[in-house]
């Protein structure tokens, strides 16, 4: 079978390029870093902070609905219980300190070099908890200054606190959805 000039030229170019290409050196697989036990403790603390923040936000939602109901005289909503309000107040005023303690623990821990990325990622996620504490505290402080009958004065801060909770929860793979039990 006779080769044409074009076929011969393309074959020569293909052979030459195959011979001149460099074979990439294979890298050994990266060793997976074993996370120290401190990571589990930090994760549990962060999940506890988020859980407390979520419960506080739900109590603040109840309070906000109660204020709106009283201001409009249309929707009747029960206020949060005294115990729930006291707990929400306690959490909103102390959550920043808890988050700061966790952030310091994560960011100042001396760990093996292979886990520095995980430590940095955890510190970033923990820093969002500080912002959540600030947002909860800002709403609670605003409530103390609302005049009677003002139902909308703190709504913007409550929405900001919910947004901050959502942003912080992403770093810990947590959502605020709840499973619904189906009765038979």
Backbone torsions as a table, in degrees:
resi	resn	phi	psi	omega
1	UNK	NA	119.7	-176.1
2	UNK	-77.5	141.0	176.4
3	UNK	-95.0	138.8	174.7
4	UNK	-86.3	168.4	179.7
5	UNK	-60.4	-41.6	-178.4
6	UNK	-63.0	-46.3	179.8
7	UNK	-62.9	-41.6	-179.9
8	UNK	-65.4	-42.9	179.6
9	UNK	-64.1	-44.4	178.8
10	UNK	-64.9	-37.7	177.6
11	UNK	-65.1	-40.5	-179.6
12	UNK	-67.1	-41.2	179.6
13	UNK	-65.4	-42.5	179.6
14	UNK	-63.5	-42.0	179.6
15	UNK	-66.5	-41.8	-179.6
16	UNK	-66.3	-42.8	-179.5
17	UNK	-68.8	-35.3	177.6
18	UNK	-66.6	-35.1	-179.4
19	UNK	-75.6	-27.0	-175.5
20	UNK	-93.4	-9.1	-179.9
21	UNK	-77.5	149.3	-177.4
22	UNK	-94.1	134.2	176.4
23	UNK	-81.4	124.4	-178.9
24	UNK	-67.1	134.6	177.8
25	UNK	-69.1	135.4	178.8
26	UNK	-83.1	133.5	178.5
27	UNK	-91.6	143.1	175.2
28	UNK	-67.9	147.7	179.9
29	UNK	-59.9	141.1	180.0
30	UNK	-65.6	138.5	178.4
31	UNK	-70.2	132.4	177.8
32	UNK	-77.7	132.4	-178.2
33	UNK	-79.6	136.1	175.4
34	UNK	-89.3	121.6	-178.1
35	UNK	-75.0	135.0	178.8
36	UNK	-66.9	164.2	-177.9
37	UNK	-61.3	-25.5	179.6
38	UNK	-59.9	-30.8	180.0
39	UNK	-62.2	-40.8	178.3
40	UNK	-63.1	-42.8	179.8
41	UNK	-64.4	-42.0	179.0
42	UNK	-65.7	-41.2	178.0
43	UNK	-62.1	-42.6	179.3
44	UNK	-63.8	-42.3	179.3
45	UNK	-64.4	-43.5	179.3
46	UNK	-62.8	-41.7	178.4
47	UNK	-65.1	-36.0	175.6
48	UNK	-65.5	-40.8	178.0
49	UNK	-62.9	-45.2	179.4
50	UNK	-64.9	-39.0	178.3
51	UNK	-63.6	-45.5	177.8
52	UNK	-63.3	-39.8	178.2
53	UNK	-64.2	-39.8	178.9
54	UNK	-64.7	-44.5	178.8
55	UNK	-64.0	-37.9	177.6
56	UNK	-64.1	-44.2	178.9
57	UNK	-63.2	-37.1	177.6
58	UNK	-65.8	-38.4	176.6
59	UNK	-65.8	-41.7	177.7
60	UNK	-64.1	-35.4	175.1
61	UNK	-61.8	-43.4	177.5
62	UNK	-60.4	-43.3	179.2
63	UNK	-62.7	-44.1	-179.1
64	UNK	-63.6	-42.3	177.8
65	UNK	-63.3	-39.4	177.3
66	UNK	-62.1	-44.3	-179.6
67	UNK	-63.6	-41.8	179.3
68	UNK	-65.4	-42.3	179.6
69	UNK	-62.2	-39.8	179.2
70	UNK	-71.5	-34.5	-177.9
71	UNK	-73.7	-34.9	-176.1
72	UNK	-95.3	-15.5	-177.2
73	UNK	56.5	22.4	179.0
74	UNK	-108.6	-55.4	-177.8
75	UNK	-92.7	126.7	179.7
76	UNK	-99.6	123.8	-178.5
77	UNK	-137.3	135.2	178.4
78	UNK	-76.2	143.5	176.0
79	UNK	-72.1	162.0	174.7
80	UNK	-63.4	152.7	178.1
81	UNK	-64.9	160.1	178.9
82	UNK	-60.0	-40.6	179.8
83	UNK	-65.8	-40.7	179.3
84	UNK	-65.6	-41.1	179.7
85	UNK	-66.0	-42.3	178.7
86	UNK	-62.5	-41.7	179.3
87	UNK	-66.1	-42.1	178.5
88	UNK	-62.9	-40.0	177.5
89	UNK	-64.2	-45.2	179.0
90	UNK	-59.8	-46.4	-178.4
91	UNK	-66.8	-44.7	-176.7
92	UNK	-64.1	-28.7	-179.6
93	UNK	-91.1	-14.7	-178.4
94	UNK	-114.0	-9.1	-174.6
95	UNK	-66.3	-38.3	178.3
96	UNK	-59.3	-43.2	179.3
97	UNK	-63.7	-41.0	176.9
98	UNK	-62.9	-44.2	-179.3
99	UNK	-66.7	-36.9	178.9
100	UNK	-65.9	-40.9	177.4
101	UNK	-62.6	-41.7	177.8
102	UNK	-66.0	-43.6	179.7
103	UNK	-60.2	-44.6	178.0
104	UNK	-62.2	-41.5	178.8
105	UNK	-61.8	-42.2	-179.1
106	UNK	-71.8	-46.9	-172.5
107	UNK	-76.7	-22.1	-178.7
108	UNK	-103.7	-1.3	179.8
109	UNK	-66.7	139.4	176.3
110	UNK	-95.5	110.7	-176.8
111	UNK	-120.6	169.3	177.9
112	UNK	-64.4	146.2	-178.9
113	UNK	-54.8	-34.6	-179.0
114	UNK	-64.1	-15.3	-177.8
115	UNK	-107.1	13.9	-176.7
116	UNK	-64.9	-34.3	179.0
117	UNK	-65.2	-43.5	178.9
118	UNK	-64.2	-39.0	178.8
119	UNK	-65.1	-41.9	179.6
120	UNK	-65.8	-42.8	178.3
121	UNK	-60.9	-42.0	178.4
122	UNK	-65.6	-39.3	178.2
123	UNK	-64.8	-39.7	177.1
124	UNK	-62.4	-45.4	179.8
125	UNK	-64.1	-36.8	179.7
126	UNK	-69.0	-34.7	179.1
127	UNK	-61.8	-33.0	176.4
128	UNK	-63.9	-27.4	177.4
129	UNK	-68.0	-31.7	175.4
130	UNK	-61.9	-44.3	179.2
131	UNK	-64.2	-36.2	176.2
132	UNK	-62.4	-44.7	177.8
133	UNK	-59.6	-40.6	177.9
134	UNK	-64.5	-41.2	-178.6
135	UNK	-66.5	-41.6	177.7
136	UNK	-64.4	-43.6	179.1
137	UNK	-63.7	-38.0	179.6
138	UNK	-64.6	-42.0	178.6
139	UNK	-65.4	-46.1	-177.4
140	UNK	-62.9	-38.7	177.5
141	UNK	-66.1	-36.2	178.8
142	UNK	-65.9	-39.3	179.9
143	UNK	-58.0	-36.9	-179.7
144	UNK	-64.8	-22.8	-176.4
145	UNK	-105.5	1.1	-179.5
146	UNK	-70.6	134.1	175.1
147	UNK	-74.0	155.8	178.1
148	UNK	-56.8	138.9	179.1
149	UNK	86.4	-8.4	179.4
150	UNK	-84.1	109.8	-177.4
151	UNK	-99.0	-18.6	-174.2
152	UNK	-107.4	-4.7	-174.3
153	UNK	-62.0	-27.6	-178.7
154	UNK	-111.2	0.8	-175.1
155	UNK	-60.5	-40.7	179.8
156	UNK	-60.9	-42.4	179.1
157	UNK	-70.1	-33.6	176.9
158	UNK	-66.3	-42.9	177.0
159	UNK	-62.9	-38.7	177.8
160	UNK	-65.1	-38.3	178.3
161	UNK	-65.8	-41.0	176.5
162	UNK	-62.2	-42.7	178.8
163	UNK	-62.2	-39.6	179.7
164	UNK	-68.9	-36.3	176.4
165	UNK	-62.4	-45.6	178.9
166	UNK	-59.4	-43.2	-179.9
167	UNK	-64.6	-40.4	179.9
168	UNK	-70.8	-36.8	-176.8
169	UNK	-67.2	-28.5	179.2
170	UNK	-59.1	-41.2	-179.2
171	UNK	-64.6	-16.2	-178.3
172	UNK	-117.0	8.1	178.7
173	UNK	56.6	45.7	179.9
174	UNK	-120.4	143.5	174.6
175	UNK	-125.1	165.7	-179.6
176	UNK	-92.3	4.4	178.9
177	UNK	-70.9	150.7	-179.5
178	UNK	-123.3	142.3	176.4
179	UNK	-70.3	144.5	178.9
180	UNK	-107.1	123.4	179.5
181	UNK	-80.6	135.1	178.9
182	UNK	-103.2	126.2	179.2
183	UNK	-83.8	152.7	179.2
184	UNK	-113.6	NA	NA
